[in-house]
Amino acid sequence: MSILASIRDDVQCVLERDPAARNRLEVLTSYSGLHALWAYRVSHRLWNAHLYLPARWLSQFTRWLTGIEIHPGARIGPRLFIDHGMGVVIGETAEVGANVTIYHGVTLGGVSLHHGKRHPTIEDGVVIGAGAKVLGAITIGRNTRIGANAVVVKDVEPDMVVVGIPGRPVHRSGAEPEAHRPDLDHNILPDIISERLDRILARLDDVEKAAQANGNGHSAAERIEQLPDYVI
């Protein structure tokens, strides 16, 4: 893809995913996520040409301008949208697929001192909510939605919703997102703690009923053993 075509694609991506974007001129001049992404592409070329110091200078200058730090060694696919963007950090060995959406305060960070792969791989169509941290050489499966402020430290399968600290994945409910239109409903998240408390209370109710029951020649302990299991 030519540079001009890539810029058009980036602008169109913003218009599709941000209802606050009114026209192309506004997007070109006012979206720091785009400016950081374009600067990254230049610094990434410098990095691949083994011009490491100029690449780092450009990335740090871009950080000063936009508040977004993308290491020039990271690998980023097409149509990444960084909304607002302040405080976003993408590490050196991070890999980001196509049609990914990242909100402000997100970190794609490492948890190791070795020089190999130590940052996450984000597959196509993933949405990462504000303040979320994805740490380590893990993989986030395609079309997954990570809730705001979640801390993800383990691999996540495709089509999941991740919430909590540490992040706990649950299967997505609802229709698949359309092509080039990631699932931006990152406000619709499961309440894992509430669901598990409900299961515990249901189990306790059954235990109490079994303990109070009479007859059938079984002790209370035997009747409790016969109760169905609850996944907690």
Summary of the structure (lengths in Angstrom):
residues: 232
radius of gyration: 23.1
end to end distance: 49.7
largest distance: 82.6
contacts: 709
relative contact order: 0.09
helix: 35%
strand: 16%
